[in-house]
Amino acid sequence: MDDEWICARLGEDEPWQLGAVNPPVFGSSVFTFGSMAELGAAIRDEDERYVYWRGTNPTVDLLQRKLAALERAERAKCFGSGMGAISAAISSLVSAGDHVLVLGAVYGPTTQFLRYLEKFGVTHTHVADLAACEEAVRPGTRLLYFESPSYMRYEIFDLEAVAGWARGHGLVTVMDNTWSTPLFQKPLTKGVDLVVHSLSKYAGGHSDVVGGVVAGPARLIRPLALTEYQLYGAAMSPHDAARVIKGLRTLPVRMAAHQERGLAVAAFLEGHPAVRRVNHPGLPSHPGHGVARGQMSGFSSLFSVELDTDSRAEVGAFLDGLRHFRIGVSWGGFESLVNAPALTVEESVRATLGVPVGLVRLAVGLEPAATLIEDLGCALGGIA
Ligand SMILES: Cc1ncc(COP(=O)(O)O)c(C=O)c1O
Protein backbone atom coordinates (compact mmCIF):
# COMPACT_ATOMS: atom_id res chain seq x y z
CA MET A 1 0.00 0.00 0.00
CA ASP A 2 1.18 3.52 -0.78
CA ASP A 3 2.74 5.37 2.19
CA GLU A 4 0.88 8.60 1.43
CA TRP A 5 -2.40 6.72 1.53
CA ILE A 6 -1.45 5.05 4.82
CA CYS A 7 -0.62 8.44 6.37
CA ALA A 8 -3.79 10.10 5.13
CA ARG A 9 -6.42 7.39 5.25
CA LEU A 10 -5.51 3.89 6.46
CA GLY A 11 -8.19 2.64 8.85
CA GLU A 12 -10.41 5.59 7.95
CA ASP A 13 -12.07 4.55 4.69
CA GLU A 14 -15.58 4.94 6.10
CA PRO A 15 -16.52 8.45 7.26
CA TRP A 16 -16.48 8.79 11.05
CA GLN A 17 -19.70 9.46 12.94
CA LEU A 18 -21.61 12.54 11.65
CA GLY A 19 -19.31 12.64 8.60
CA ALA A 20 -16.35 13.87 10.67
CA VAL A 21 -13.02 13.68 8.82
CA ASN A 22 -11.05 13.06 12.00
CA PRO A 23 -11.46 9.97 14.20
CA PRO A 24 -13.10 10.33 17.59
CA VAL A 25 -10.66 10.52 20.53
CA PHE A 26 -11.72 7.75 22.88
CA GLY A 27 -10.93 9.58 26.11
CA SER A 28 -12.15 6.74 28.28
CA SER A 29 -9.83 5.01 30.72
CA VAL A 30 -12.14 2.01 31.08
CA PHE A 31 -14.36 -0.05 28.77
CA THR A 32 -17.25 -2.07 30.17
CA PHE A 33 -18.76 -5.45 29.27
CA GLY A 34 -22.18 -7.12 29.31
CA SER A 35 -21.05 -10.06 31.43
CA MET A 36 -18.14 -11.35 33.52
CA ALA A 37 -17.49 -13.99 30.86
CA GLU A 38 -16.98 -11.26 28.27
CA LEU A 39 -14.69 -9.28 30.59
CA GLY A 40 -12.66 -12.42 31.35
CA ALA A 41 -12.20 -13.18 27.63
CA ALA A 42 -11.13 -9.58 26.94
CA ILE A 43 -8.56 -9.57 29.77
CA ARG A 44 -6.97 -12.75 28.40
CA ASP A 45 -6.50 -10.99 25.07
CA GLU A 46 -5.77 -7.52 26.41
CA ASP A 47 -3.18 -6.52 23.80
CA GLU A 48 -5.99 -6.59 21.19
CA ARG A 49 -9.12 -5.85 23.28
CA TYR A 50 -10.13 -2.58 24.92
CA VAL A 51 -10.28 -3.09 28.68
CA TYR A 52 -8.27 -0.30 30.31
CA TRP A 53 -6.22 2.59 28.91
CA ARG A 54 -2.90 1.19 30.23
CA GLY A 55 -3.48 -1.85 27.96
CA THR A 56 -4.75 -0.27 24.75
CA ASN A 57 -7.33 2.18 23.42
CA PRO A 58 -9.14 2.49 20.05
CA THR A 59 -7.49 5.82 19.10
CA VAL A 60 -4.04 4.47 19.99
CA ASP A 61 -4.91 1.31 18.07
CA LEU A 62 -5.66 3.29 14.89
CA LEU A 63 -2.23 4.92 15.14
CA GLN A 64 -0.63 1.50 15.72
CA ARG A 65 -2.22 0.15 12.55
CA LYS A 66 -0.94 3.08 10.50
CA LEU A 67 2.60 2.79 11.92
CA ALA A 68 2.72 -1.00 11.41
CA ALA A 69 1.68 -0.50 7.76
CA LEU A 70 4.32 2.22 7.23
CA GLU A 71 7.08 0.01 8.67
CA ARG A 72 5.76 -3.08 6.77
CA ALA A 73 5.41 -4.73 10.19
CA GLU A 74 2.83 -7.28 11.32
CA ARG A 75 2.17 -5.23 14.44
CA ALA A 76 3.13 -2.03 16.24
CA LYS A 77 2.76 -1.00 19.87
CA CYS A 78 2.72 2.69 20.84
CA PHE A 79 4.19 4.03 24.08
CA GLY A 80 4.08 7.25 26.07
CA SER A 81 7.60 8.16 24.87
CA GLY A 82 10.41 6.95 22.63
CA MET A 83 12.35 5.87 25.73
CA GLY A 84 9.28 3.92 26.90
CA ALA A 85 9.39 2.03 23.59
CA ILE A 86 13.18 1.51 23.66
CA SER A 87 13.36 0.31 27.28
CA ALA A 88 10.40 -2.05 26.78
CA ALA A 89 11.81 -3.47 23.52
CA ILE A 90 15.25 -4.14 24.99
CA SER A 91 14.05 -5.58 28.29
CA SER A 92 11.50 -7.83 26.53
CA LEU A 93 14.41 -9.58 24.79
CA VAL A 94 17.01 -10.06 27.56
CA SER A 95 17.31 -11.90 30.87
CA ALA A 96 19.92 -11.94 33.65
CA GLY A 97 23.27 -13.14 32.28
CA ASP A 98 22.59 -11.94 28.72
CA HIS A 99 24.86 -9.62 26.76
CA VAL A 100 23.95 -6.85 24.27
CA LEU A 101 26.08 -5.49 21.41
CA VAL A 102 25.61 -1.78 20.71
CA LEU A 103 26.79 -0.91 17.22
CA GLY A 104 27.86 2.71 16.66
CA ALA A 105 26.78 5.74 18.68
CA VAL A 106 23.22 5.63 20.00
CA TYR A 107 20.95 8.10 21.80
CA GLY A 108 22.45 8.88 25.24
CA PRO A 109 19.54 7.68 27.42
CA THR A 110 19.51 4.37 25.49
CA THR A 111 23.09 3.80 26.67
CA GLN A 112 22.05 4.94 30.17
CA PHE A 113 19.24 2.37 30.12
CA LEU A 114 21.70 -0.38 29.15
CA ARG A 115 23.92 0.70 32.06
CA TYR A 116 20.88 0.56 34.33
CA LEU A 117 20.26 -3.04 33.21
CA GLU A 118 23.67 -4.02 34.62
CA LYS A 119 22.13 -4.20 38.08
CA PHE A 120 19.89 -6.99 36.75
CA GLY A 121 22.90 -8.86 35.33
CA VAL A 122 22.57 -7.75 31.68
CA THR A 123 25.84 -6.44 30.23
CA HIS A 124 26.64 -4.63 27.00
CA THR A 125 29.61 -3.73 24.80
CA HIS A 126 29.89 -0.75 22.46
CA VAL A 127 31.45 -1.60 19.09
CA ALA A 128 32.26 0.55 16.08
CA ASP A 129 31.71 -1.84 13.17
CA LEU A 130 30.91 -5.41 12.16
CA ALA A 131 34.56 -6.53 12.50
CA ALA A 132 34.43 -5.38 16.14
CA CYS A 133 31.08 -7.19 16.58
CA GLU A 134 32.79 -10.40 15.48
CA GLU A 135 35.40 -9.90 18.23
CA ALA A 136 32.94 -8.89 20.96
CA VAL A 137 30.17 -11.46 20.39
CA ARG A 138 30.03 -14.19 23.05
CA PRO A 139 27.85 -17.21 23.85
CA GLY A 140 25.49 -15.09 26.02
CA THR A 141 25.00 -12.33 23.42
CA ARG A 142 21.28 -12.07 22.61
CA LEU A 143 20.74 -8.70 21.03
CA LEU A 144 22.35 -6.23 18.64
CA TYR A 145 21.09 -2.66 19.03
CA PHE A 146 21.89 0.20 16.64
CA GLU A 147 20.83 3.37 14.85
CA SER A 148 21.51 4.21 11.21
CA PRO A 149 22.29 7.05 10.72
CA SER A 150 24.05 6.89 14.09
CA TYR A 151 23.70 9.43 16.84
CA MET A 152 25.42 12.85 16.53
CA ARG A 153 27.84 11.94 13.69
CA TYR A 154 25.23 10.30 11.42
CA GLU A 155 27.36 7.34 10.37
CA ILE A 156 25.65 4.85 8.03
CA PHE A 157 25.50 1.08 8.60
CA ASP A 158 24.57 -1.36 5.85
CA LEU A 159 21.28 -2.72 7.23
CA GLU A 160 21.29 -5.98 5.26
CA ALA A 161 24.90 -6.70 6.25
CA VAL A 162 24.22 -5.98 9.95
CA ALA A 163 20.96 -7.95 10.07
CA GLY A 164 22.52 -10.86 8.14
CA TRP A 165 25.55 -10.99 10.44
CA ALA A 166 23.33 -10.88 13.56
CA ARG A 167 21.02 -13.59 12.25
CA GLY A 168 24.03 -15.77 11.47
CA HIS A 169 25.03 -15.51 15.15
CA GLY A 170 21.50 -16.13 16.48
CA LEU A 171 21.02 -12.51 17.66
CA VAL A 172 17.88 -10.38 17.52
CA THR A 173 18.38 -6.91 15.97
CA VAL A 174 16.66 -3.79 17.26
CA MET A 175 17.07 -0.52 15.36
CA ASP A 176 16.08 3.05 16.20
CA ASN A 177 14.68 4.44 12.92
CA THR A 178 13.59 7.84 14.26
CA TRP A 179 16.01 9.84 12.07
CA SER A 180 14.60 8.54 8.78
CA THR A 181 10.94 8.13 9.75
CA PRO A 182 9.25 5.05 8.22
CA LEU A 183 8.91 7.03 4.98
CA PHE A 184 12.62 7.21 4.17
CA GLN A 185 13.82 3.84 5.52
CA LYS A 186 12.14 0.49 6.22
CA PRO A 187 14.60 -1.62 8.24
CA LEU A 188 12.26 -4.64 8.63
CA THR A 189 12.37 -5.12 4.84
CA LYS A 190 16.18 -5.38 5.14
CA GLY A 191 16.07 -8.14 7.76
CA VAL A 192 16.06 -6.12 11.02
CA ASP A 193 13.81 -7.79 13.64
CA LEU A 194 12.36 -4.85 15.60
CA VAL A 195 12.18 -1.13 14.86
CA VAL A 196 11.73 1.57 17.50
CA HIS A 197 10.87 5.25 17.02
CA SER A 198 10.44 8.35 19.05
CA LEU A 199 7.17 9.78 17.72
CA SER A 200 8.06 13.06 19.45
CA LYS A 201 10.17 14.07 16.42
CA TYR A 202 9.08 14.15 12.74
CA ALA A 203 6.08 11.81 13.17
CA GLY A 204 4.38 14.24 15.55
CA GLY A 205 6.09 17.09 13.74
CA HIS A 206 4.77 20.02 15.80
CA SER A 207 6.69 19.72 19.08
CA ASP A 208 3.42 19.23 20.94
CA VAL A 209 3.58 15.51 21.76
CA VAL A 210 5.90 12.87 23.25
CA GLY A 211 5.43 9.27 22.16
CA GLY A 212 7.13 6.13 20.90
CA VAL A 213 6.50 2.90 19.01
CA VAL A 214 7.95 -0.59 18.59
CA ALA A 215 7.13 -2.36 15.30
CA GLY A 216 7.87 -5.90 14.18
CA PRO A 217 6.52 -9.44 13.99
CA ALA A 218 3.52 -10.40 16.16
CA ARG A 219 5.63 -13.09 17.88
CA LEU A 220 7.82 -10.31 19.39
CA ILE A 221 5.21 -7.55 19.81
CA ARG A 222 2.47 -9.57 21.55
CA PRO A 223 4.58 -10.63 24.59
CA LEU A 224 5.95 -7.10 24.89
CA ALA A 225 2.42 -5.63 24.75
CA LEU A 226 1.13 -8.03 27.41
CA THR A 227 4.11 -7.69 29.75
CA GLU A 228 6.46 -4.65 29.51
CA TYR A 229 3.76 -2.31 28.17
CA GLN A 230 1.36 -3.22 30.97
CA LEU A 231 3.93 -3.31 33.77
CA TYR A 232 6.12 -0.29 33.02
CA GLY A 233 3.02 1.82 32.46
CA ALA A 234 4.54 4.02 29.73
CA ALA A 235 1.11 4.04 28.06
CA MET A 236 0.28 6.37 25.20
CA SER A 237 -2.80 8.51 25.78
CA PRO A 238 -5.56 8.66 23.11
CA HIS A 239 -5.12 12.45 23.02
CA ASP A 240 -1.45 12.07 22.15
CA ALA A 241 -2.29 9.34 19.62
CA ALA A 242 -4.70 11.78 17.93
CA ARG A 243 -1.89 14.37 17.73
CA VAL A 244 0.45 11.85 16.08
CA ILE A 245 -2.32 10.75 13.67
CA LYS A 246 -2.63 14.44 12.73
CA GLY A 247 1.17 14.65 12.33
CA LEU A 248 1.17 11.62 10.01
CA ARG A 249 -1.38 13.25 7.69
CA THR A 250 1.23 15.82 6.61
CA LEU A 251 4.37 13.69 7.15
CA PRO A 252 5.06 13.05 3.42
CA VAL A 253 4.91 16.74 2.49
CA ARG A 254 6.79 17.84 5.60
CA MET A 255 9.59 15.32 5.05
CA ALA A 256 10.04 16.46 1.44
CA ALA A 257 10.37 20.05 2.70
CA HIS A 258 12.69 19.08 5.59
CA GLN A 259 14.89 17.14 3.16
CA GLU A 260 15.19 20.03 0.71
CA ARG A 261 15.89 22.65 3.40
CA GLY A 262 18.27 20.39 5.36
CA LEU A 263 20.37 19.65 2.28
CA ALA A 264 20.47 23.31 1.24
CA VAL A 265 21.69 24.36 4.71
CA ALA A 266 24.19 21.47 4.90
CA ALA A 267 25.63 22.32 1.45
CA PHE A 268 26.04 25.97 2.48
CA LEU A 269 27.84 24.98 5.69
CA GLU A 270 30.10 22.53 3.84
CA GLY A 271 31.44 25.39 1.75
CA HIS A 272 32.00 27.76 4.71
CA PRO A 273 35.60 28.42 5.87
CA ALA A 274 34.58 28.37 9.58
CA VAL A 275 33.32 24.77 9.26
CA ARG A 276 35.73 21.81 9.46
CA ARG A 277 33.24 19.13 8.57
CA VAL A 278 29.54 18.51 7.96
CA ASN A 279 28.06 15.15 9.06
CA HIS A 280 25.01 14.76 6.79
CA PRO A 281 24.58 11.39 5.00
CA GLY A 282 22.73 13.12 2.16
CA LEU A 283 25.88 14.97 1.06
CA PRO A 284 27.92 13.15 -1.61
CA SER A 285 31.06 13.84 0.51
CA HIS A 286 29.71 11.73 3.42
CA PRO A 287 31.56 8.36 3.62
CA GLY A 288 28.27 6.45 3.93
CA HIS A 289 26.44 8.32 1.16
CA GLY A 290 26.55 5.45 -1.36
CA VAL A 291 25.20 2.85 1.10
CA ALA A 292 22.63 5.37 2.36
CA ARG A 293 21.29 5.96 -1.17
CA GLY A 294 20.94 2.20 -1.64
CA GLN A 295 18.84 1.64 1.49
CA MET A 296 17.07 4.96 2.11
CA SER A 297 14.64 6.82 -0.13
CA GLY A 298 15.34 10.23 1.40
CA PHE A 299 17.19 12.20 4.08
CA SER A 300 15.77 14.06 7.03
CA SER A 301 17.14 17.37 8.26
CA LEU A 302 19.02 16.56 11.48
CA PHE A 303 22.80 16.72 11.14
CA SER A 304 25.91 18.07 12.79
CA VAL A 305 28.78 20.36 11.89
CA GLU A 306 32.22 20.56 13.40
CA LEU A 307 33.18 24.23 13.66
CA ASP A 308 36.78 25.27 13.02
CA THR A 309 37.42 26.17 16.65
CA ASP A 310 38.20 24.48 19.95
CA SER A 311 37.05 27.45 21.99
CA ARG A 312 33.90 26.88 24.08
CA ALA A 313 33.40 30.67 24.16
CA GLU A 314 33.42 30.92 20.36
CA VAL A 315 30.99 28.01 19.97
CA GLY A 316 28.70 29.55 22.62
CA ALA A 317 28.87 32.97 20.93
CA PHE A 318 27.95 31.35 17.57
CA LEU A 319 24.84 29.71 19.02
CA ASP A 320 23.83 32.78 21.00
CA GLY A 321 24.25 34.88 17.84
CA LEU A 322 21.62 32.95 15.85
CA ARG A 323 18.34 34.80 15.43
CA HIS A 324 16.13 32.25 13.70
CA PHE A 325 17.49 28.93 14.97
CA ARG A 326 16.39 28.43 18.57
CA ILE A 327 18.52 26.73 21.20
CA GLY A 328 16.96 23.48 22.42
CA VAL A 329 17.37 19.72 22.78
CA SER A 330 14.76 18.06 20.57
CA TRP A 331 14.32 17.89 16.78
CA GLY A 332 11.86 16.94 14.03
CA GLY A 333 9.44 19.82 14.63
CA PHE A 334 8.51 22.73 12.38
CA GLU A 335 11.02 24.95 14.18
CA SER A 336 14.77 25.01 13.53
CA LEU A 337 16.84 24.13 16.59
CA VAL A 338 20.53 24.04 17.49
CA ASN A 339 22.43 22.46 20.34
CA ALA A 340 26.14 22.05 21.16
CA PRO A 341 26.46 18.92 23.30
CA ALA A 342 30.01 19.78 24.43
CA LEU A 343 28.76 22.94 26.10
CA THR A 344 26.21 21.07 28.21
CA VAL A 345 28.68 18.75 29.98
CA GLU A 346 31.87 19.10 32.06
CA GLU A 347 35.13 19.09 30.07
CA SER A 348 36.16 15.69 31.55
CA VAL A 349 32.83 14.12 30.45
CA ARG A 350 33.16 15.65 26.97
CA ALA A 351 36.67 14.23 26.56
CA THR A 352 35.48 10.74 27.61
CA LEU A 353 32.57 10.89 25.16
CA GLY A 354 34.92 12.00 22.38
CA VAL A 355 32.62 14.85 21.29
CA PRO A 356 34.61 17.72 19.69
CA VAL A 357 34.10 21.11 21.40
CA GLY A 358 32.98 22.57 18.07
CA LEU A 359 30.32 19.93 17.30
CA VAL A 360 26.96 21.62 16.77
CA ARG A 361 23.76 19.75 15.99
CA LEU A 362 21.24 21.42 13.72
CA ALA A 363 17.62 20.40 13.25
CA VAL A 364 16.41 22.24 10.17
CA GLY A 365 12.73 23.09 10.41
CA LEU A 366 10.28 24.41 7.87
CA GLU A 367 11.39 28.06 7.70
CA PRO A 368 12.72 29.20 4.29
CA ALA A 369 16.23 27.83 3.69
CA ALA A 370 17.50 31.25 2.52
CA THR A 371 16.54 32.81 5.88
CA LEU A 372 18.27 30.03 7.82
CA ILE A 373 21.39 30.25 5.65
CA GLU A 374 21.60 34.00 6.15
CA ASP A 375 21.22 33.51 9.91
CA LEU A 376 24.07 30.95 9.99
CA GLY A 377 26.28 33.06 7.72
CA CYS A 378 25.98 36.07 10.07
CA ALA A 379 26.63 34.07 13.23
CA LEU A 380 29.62 32.22 11.68
CA GLY A 381 31.28 35.60 11.02
CA GLY A 382 32.48 35.57 14.63
CA ILE A 383 34.49 32.38 13.99
CA ALA A 384 35.86 32.97 10.50
C1 LIG B 1 17.35 9.02 18.20
C2 LIG B 1 16.43 9.15 19.36
N1 LIG B 1 15.80 8.05 19.79
C3 LIG B 1 14.96 8.09 20.84
C4 LIG B 1 14.72 9.26 21.52
C5 LIG B 1 13.84 9.25 22.73
O1 LIG B 1 12.57 9.69 22.44
P1 LIG B 1 11.58 10.38 23.50
O2 LIG B 1 12.16 11.72 23.81
O3 LIG B 1 10.28 10.41 22.77
O4 LIG B 1 11.55 9.50 24.71
C6 LIG B 1 15.31 10.44 21.08
C7 LIG B 1 15.02 11.73 21.76
O5 LIG B 1 15.65 12.74 21.56
C8 LIG B 1 16.22 10.38 19.99
O6 LIG B 1 16.86 11.48 19.56
The ligand as a Gaussian input file, in Angstrom:
#p B3LYP/6-31G(d) Opt

LIG

0 1
 C       17.354000       9.018000      18.196000
 C       16.427000       9.147000      19.356000
 N       15.805000       8.046000      19.787000
 C       14.964000       8.086000      20.844000
 C       14.719000       9.264000      21.517000
 C       13.836000       9.246000      22.733000
 O       12.566000       9.690000      22.437000
 P       11.580000      10.377000      23.502000
 O       12.156000      11.723000      23.812000
 O       10.283000      10.415000      22.769000
 O       11.552000       9.504000      24.708000
 C       15.314000      10.443000      21.083000
 C       15.018000      11.725000      21.764000
 O       15.653000      12.736000      21.564000
 C       16.222000      10.377000      19.993000
 O       16.858000      11.476000      19.564000

